[in-house]
C-alpha cells in the first residue's frame, strides 16, 4: 500500500493542480505542453523510486521470514 501511495498521491496532485489551475496546464516548453513533459519524463523517476522501494520491502520481508523459519 505504501508503494501504491508513493505513485498515486503525486499523480493525483498533478491532476488536481491541472484541473484547479488550467493556466498551468496550458504552459508550453518549446512546442510541447507542460503536462506532456511532466507525464512523459517526470513520471519515470517516480516509478523507479516506487520499484526500488517495493524490492527493498520484499527483501526485508524475505529476510524476516527466513529469520523466523531458521529460528525453529
N, C-alpha and C positions, 0 to 999 in steps of 0.2 A: 504493500500500500504506500510505503514511503517513496518508492521509486516512481510509482504512478503519480503521486502528488508532485514529485520533482519535475515531471513533464507537464502535467495538466495545469497546474497553477500558473506558471509563466505563460503558457499558451492562452489560457482563459483571460489573463490580464492583458495580453496583447489584443485579443479580440475585443475586450471591453474598452480598451483605450481607443481602438479604431472606431468603435461604434459610438462612443461618447464624444470623441473629438475627431470628426471626419476631416478636419483640416490637416491633421497629421497623416491621415491615410492618403491624402491627395499629394503629399510631398513626393518629389522625384529626385533621384540622384542620377544625373545624366538622363537617359531615356527610360530608365527603369523606375517604376513606382516603389516607394519605400517598403510597403508591405511585402512585395515580392522579394525584395532583397533580404528582409528580416526572415521571412519564411524559407527562402531558398538557401541562405548562407548561415544565418544566425541560429537556426534550429539544430544544426548538426553538432556543434559543441555541446548543446544541451543533451542530445541523445547519447553522445559519447560519455558524458558525465553520468547519465542515468544507467547506461550499460556497465560502467566501471563500478558504480555503487551496488548494482544488482549482483555482479560477480563477487564483490567483496563480502556482501551479506551471505551469499550462498556458500562461500568458502568458510566463513565464520560458523554457519550452521553445520556444515560438514565436520569441521574440527570439533565442535561441541558434541555432535553425535558420536564421533569416534572416541572422544574422551569418556562419554557415558558408557559405550559398549565395552571398551577395554578395561574399564574400572571394575566390571563384574567378574 
